[in-house]
Every structure is written in C-alpha cells, then in structure tokens.
Amino acid sequence: MSDAGGNPGAHRERFVDLHMHSTASDGSVAPADVVAAAHQAGLSAIALTDHDRVDGIIEAQAAVQALGVRVVAGVELSAVDDGSEIHVLGLHLTHPEHIAAALEELKEARRDRAKITVEKLNSLGIPVTLEAVFAAAGDGAVGRPHIAKALVAGGWARDFRDAFDKWLGNGRPACIEKRTVTFEEAARLIHDAGGLAVYAHPGGGASRADLAALAALGLDSVEVRHPSHTVDEVIRLAALTDELGLVPSGGSDWHGAAEGYRALGSMKVSIDWLTRQDERVRQRAEQPA
C-alpha cells in the first residue's frame, strides 16, 4: 500500500521487542547475533535483558552501528514480594556498571545454588557433576536450565520438562531456594543505574492493589505484552498501567528459538511504547536525588 505521495510503506508500523536473552545468561544466541536477528526480523529496537548479567550489552551495542537497530541496555532480576517471586526488568540502564557489582554477588549465589543442587542430586543417586553444569552454562550465569541440560545430556531426564518435573521444579526433590532481593531493593538497583523498573510477565495474578503497592516502591512500567499473557490479560494490564500512571512494555522473552510463540518480535510491541518509556526516563532523571 502507498501513501498519498506514492511512497510505498511510508506508514508501516514500527515494532520493538523489549525482553530477550543471550548467551550472557541462558539464551542460545550471542549478543551481537541477537542484534543481527533483530535486524533480520525488521525490529527498530530491542532490549537485551539477561538474567543477573549486563556483560552482553557492550557487545550488542557494538553491533548497532552496522545494523541500525537500537539496543536498550537491560537486565532481568528475580525479586520476592510478600513471599512470592516476581521478575523485574531493568530497562534503559544508562550506567550498567553501577549494577554490575551487585549482579556479581548474585552470580556467586547462583554458583553456590548450583553446587548445592548437584550435591542434592548426587545424594538422590543422580551422578551429574558440577563441571557438566558449568560447561552447559558456558560464560553465562548458571541457573536451573543449565542443570536440566546436564541432566538431559547424562540421560537422567528425557527433556527439560522432565528434568523440572522430576527434580528441579518447585517442590521437587532437588529444588533449592535461591538468594533473593526484595522488589524495593531491585528497583533501587535499577534506578541507581539510571533505568526503569518493569514488572515482567505479571499475568493474571497481578491485581490493581498489587501494582499500586509496587508503584509506591518504585515500579515504573508493566510488561503488558508477553507470550504467557492471554488477550484478556493484555487488555486488563494495559488499562491498569494507564490508570496507575505507569508506562507499558512488552517483549517475546526470546531465548533463541527460530519460530514459535516466543519468536523474536512475536509480541508486535509498538515503538510508541518505547517513546513513552524514553519520556519516563527523562522525567526520572529530572527528579531530585
């Protein structure tokens, strides 16, 4: 279709994807190749949000000059609010180095958790080794998916789902609690790094009261569009986000799959949402310390 001046595609809507992972954590695609994949998918901007790691940001942003895709510096943290775990994205980190030291402590906590999990599996008769788990993690932050990968490789589980159902999932024999931070602590870390705190994939469990309480503790944004959300949840979360004066976000939570419901750019997040986030960043920067 052409515009009135005959310029094909002049009004083509532009999309972004503000939630994805690389090999810096538990994704399967290197940071620079994430940017290349985003360019191939026709995205205008992405946010790299590795779990507890900001290491991939420099590599990803170095690829921008050649490909023209904007890379928003981000991170994904796990926090606990009233006994329940919630995931928090930190987007628009202008000083990711400010959060790096805290993330290094979380990385060591992940390694300790992996060690304890392997010891528990060994006591249950599963001779998986810590070396195999670390090899599965590579340079990324080690987590349960890497332990699952080692279990599958060793023949002690059929696939990832089986590994979690049998051993690693919540309430399973080798499920070890991980070190956590509160939402307020996570938001403070993100704000100190110049970013926005985003409630990741809240789904149907987040009420208006929940979001209002988190907003009082520093919440800036809600991930409205996510593969785990139903259409009704997207509509409800979008309305609550606007009502509470927060800004919307969304992304595929991509880990490298070539296709499927979590494919890169699958959430069709309008670039207008990124513009609203940019304005929120400016507003926060103008607030007195």
N, C-alpha and C positions, 0 to 999 in steps of 0.2 A: 504494500500500500504506500502511496506517496502523499506528501503534504501538498498544500495549495501551490507551492512553488516548484513542485515536481521533484523534490529531494527524497528519494526512497529511504524509508527508515528513520526520518528525521525525528519522529516522535516515539521511537522504540523505547519501551520502558527499560530502565537500567536496574540490575539486581546486584545484591551483595550477599555474602554468607559470613556471618559473624560468630561462628563456633566451629572449630575444627582442630585436629591434632596431627602432629608429625612424628617422625622417629625420635624427636627430642623427648617424647613421653611414650605413649602407647599406640601411635599411629604407624602406618606401614610405608609412608612416603616421606622422603627427606624434605626439609623446609623449603629449599629452593625449588624442588619439584612440585611442592604444593602450589606455589605461585604459578608455575607453568601450567598446572592442571586447571587452576582458576582462570587463567587467560584462555585456555582451550575451551572452557565452559562458558566463556563470554561474560564473566563476572567483572564488575567495575572495582570491587573492593572485597577484601576478606579480612578476618581477624584470626590470627594464629593463637590458639588458647590451649597450649599444652598443660597437662596436669603438673602443677607444682614446679614448672620449669619455664624460664624465659630464654634459655640458651639458643633456641632456634630462631629467635626474632631477627638477630643481625643477619643471619644467612638468608632468611626470607626477604628482608628489606633490601638486601644487596641485589636480589634478582629483579627488583621493581623497575630499575632504570631501563632494562632491556625489554620488559614486557608491559609496562604501563598499568599494572594492577596495583591499587593502593593496598598496603598491608598495615592493618591496625595492630599495634602491639598489645598482646593479651596474655591471659593466664587463666587456668581453672583451679580453684581451691575447693576443698571439702570443709564444710563447717557444720557445727552442731547447734541447733536452735531448739530449746525445750526438749532435749533428748532425741530429736530427730535429725538425721543427716540431710543437709541441703548442699547443693553445689553452687558456687559463686564464681561467675566470670568477672575477671578484671579486664576491662577494655579501655583502650586509649591511654596506655601506660606511657607517659612522657619520660619517666625516669625508671625504667625497669630494673636498673641496678639497685635502686633503693629497696626493692623487694627481694633481691637475689639472696641476701644473707639469711633471711627468714626461710626462704624456699630451700636453701641448703640444709637447714636444720630439719625440714620436713623430709627432704631426700634421705637423710641419715635415718630418720624414723621409719621410712619405707623399707630401707635395707634391714633394719632391725626386725621389722614386722615379717619380712620375707624369711629371715633366718629362723625366727620362732615358728613360722608356719611350716617350714621344711622340717624342723625338728619334730613338730607335732605329727606331720605326715609320716616321718620315719618311725615314730612310736606306734603308728597305726599299721605298720607293715608296708608302707609305700617308700621304696628306696630312692626317691628322687633326690638330687643333690642341689646344693645352693649354687654350685658352679653352673649347672644346667639352667637354673632360673636366671642368673645374671647374664648368661650367654643369650638367653631369649630376650632379655631387656636391652642388650647392647649398650648404647650410650644413653638410653632413655631412663626415666625414673621408674624403678622397678615397682610392679604392682601385681595384684591378683591375676590379671590376664597373662602375665609372663609365667606365673606359677602354673596356670592352667595349660599354657603352651608346652611347658616342660612335662606336665603330666600326660598330655596327648602324645608328645614325641616319644615318651618312655613306654607307651602302651597301657597306662593306668587309667586312662579315660578315653572315650570314643571321640569326643569333641569338646569344645569349650563349654557348651551347655551341660554336658555330662560331668565335666570336672567341677563345675559350680554346684550342680545338683547333688553330687556325691560328697564333695569335700570342702569346697571353698565358699559357697554361698552363705548368707546369713542363717545362723542356726545349725550349720553343718559342722561335722567333727573338727575340721581344720580351719574354721573361721576365727581369725584372730583380730580383735579390736585394734583399730589404728589410732595413732595420736591425732587429736583433733584440735581445731581452734573454734572459738565461738564466731557467730556471724559478725558481731561487732568488731572482733579482732581482725577478721578477714577484710571487712570493709575499710578498717583503718589502714591496714597494709596497702590496700589498693589505692586509697585516697592519698597516702603518703607518696606513692609512686606516680601521682598525677592522674589516676584513672577513675573510671566509673565502676561501681559495684552493681552487678547484674544477677538477679535470681535466675539460675539456669533451670530449664525444663521443670517448672513447678507443677505442671499438670493440674488435675482436678483437685489435688489435695490442698491447694493454697486458697484460703478464704480472703475476703476483704480485710478482716481483722488481722490475719497473718501478715498480709502485705503492708498494712498500715503500721503494724508494730515494727517490721523490718525497715520501713521508710524512716521511722523515728531513730533507727540505729545506723542510718547511712545508706540505705538502698537507693539507687538512682534509677534503676531500669529493671524491666521484667522481660525474660525471653518468652515472647508471646508465640512465636512460630518455632516449633521443634518437631521432629518426626514422631515423638511419642504423644503429641497432643492431638486430640480429636478436633473436628471443625468447631464443635460447640465450645470446647475449651479455649480455642483460639479466640473466638468471639468474646467469651466471658473475660478472658485475661486482657484482651485489648481494651475492653470497656473499663475494667478496674484500673488498669495502668493509666489511662487518661484521667479517670475520676480522681486518682490519688496524686496527680501531678508528676507522675514518673514518665520515663520515655521507653518506647518499645524496642525490643531487639529480637533477633531470630537467626537461626542457622541450622545446618544439617547435622552438626556433631560428627562431621566426617572423619573417618579413621583410615581412609584409603580405598574404600570399595569402588569398583568401576561403575557399578549400577546398583539399583535397588532404592528402597525408600529413604536411605541415608546418603544417597549420591550427592556429590558436591553441587551446591546450588539448588538442590531439590525443593527448598522451602520458599523460593521466589520472594525473598525479602526485598522490599523496595528500597532504593537508595535514599528515599526521603527519610526513612528511619535513621539512617546513618547521619544525615544532615541534622536531625533533631538531637542525636547524641553529641555531635560536634558542638551544637549550641549549649548543651548541658555542660560539656567540658569547659567551655568559655565562662559560663556562669559560675561554675565551681571554682575556677581559677581566680575569679574576681572576689570571692568571699574572703573575709579577713581570716587570718590563721588563728 
